Amino acid sequence: AGEERSKVVSQSTFPISVSKKNDGSVEILSETGLVSFRSGGCNTVYSYGSRVPYKFHQSDKYTVFAYDLNTPNKHFSVYVTDITGNKQFETIVENVKSVSAFSDTIFVLTSEKLLAFDRTGTVVSEISVSEDAVLHPQVFGG
């Protein structure tokens, strides 16, 4: 217990989140992109240039992040990768408040609805929510 298995050193990137995947790989979501560490080495999965994730979630199977496209209607790009770092889908959603993943379903909460996507990016469920529930979840049991 407590044994160091490997070490990663980066002098130019700040990690935001780290996640261990089901296959033993590790993904690091940083200020510059998503990097995957596998037995075969290190691989930059996605580089978002000057954009930084606004919301993100890493599960044992998926990494989901949303970044602001800086449009008047508050459009966000929601980007999803699988356990091996392959892009599953990318979609544009307005007013993203939160993103999550459970099993093979990706969830995006906006100020007006909860969207559930399958792993191909198809909307499988859409539920209207009140803005009060999004802004004050403790009032609604959340």
N, C-alpha and C positions, 0 to 999 in steps of 0.2 A: 504494500500500500504506500502511496506517496512517491512512487518511483517515476522519474522523468522518462518519458518514452520518446519524445522528440522536442525540438525547439525551433521556433520560427522567430526571426528577427527582422523587423522592418523599421527603417529610419524615416520613411517618407509617407507612411499611411497610418491613420488612426482607426483602430477597430471600433465599430459601433455595437456589433453583436457577433457571438460565436455559437455555432450549433454543431453537435455531433449527429450524424445521420445513421439510419438503420444499418447501412453497410460498413460502418466503422470510419467513414471519411469525416472530415471536418470542413465546415464552410465558415468563412469569415466575411461578414458584411462590414465593409469599411467606408470611409468617407469618399473613396474613389471608385469603388466597385465591389463585386462579389468574387471571392477567391475560394477555390476548392483545393483541399489537400487530400490526396489519395495515396495509395501505396506506390503509384507510378510517379508521384511528384506533385508539384504545385501547378495550378491552372487558373488563369483569370477567366472567369465565367462570363462576367458582364462588367463593362466599364461605363459609368454614366456621365463621364465628362464633367461638366461644371455643375451638374445637378446632384443634389444630395437627397436620399430618401426622406420623405415626409413622414411616412408610416411604414412599418415593416413587421414581418413575423417569420420566424424560422421554426418549422416543425421537423420531425424526424424524416419526413419525406419531401417536403417542399419549402422553398424560400419564396416569400411574397413581399414585394415592396411597391410603394406608390410614391411617385414624385410629381410635384406641381409643374404643370406645363405653362404656368404664368399667363393664362388666358383670362379675359374678362368674366367668363362663366365658371371660373374655378375648375377647369378640367385637369384631371390627374391621369397619368399613365400608370396602370397597374401591370406589373411584370411578374411572371411566375416561372420558376425553374423547378425541375424535378431533383431527385436524390443524386443524380450524376451531374447536375449542373446544366442539363439541356433545357432550353427554353420550351415551356409548355404552351404559353400564350401570353399575349400582351393586349390590353384593351384600354379604352379611354372611358373614364367614369367621372361624373361631376361630384364635387363636394365630398371627397373621401374623408371620413372621420376615423376609420379603423380598418385593418385587414387581418385575416386569420386563416388558418388551414386546419382541417381535422379530417383524418382518413383521406379520401380522395376528393374532398370538397373544399373549395376556396371561398371564403366569405369576405365581402366588402360591405362595410356599413357606411352609408352616406347620411346626409342630414334628413333625407326623406324616406329611405328604404334600406332594407337588408337584402343584398344580392348573394345568391349562392351559385357558383360556377362549378362545372365538372372540370376534369383535368385538361380538356381540350378548349376550354374557354366558353362553352355553351352555358347560358343562364338556365339553371334547372329549377330555381325558385326565386321569387321576388315578393317580399313582404313589406308593406307600407309601415313606416314607424313615424311617430310624432317627433318633432324637434325637441320637445320637452324630455322625451325618453332618451334621446341622444345626449342632450346637454346635462341632464340631471338623472343619471341611471339609478342612483340610490333611492330615489322616490319611487321608482318602478320595480324595486326588488333586485337591481343589478349591481 
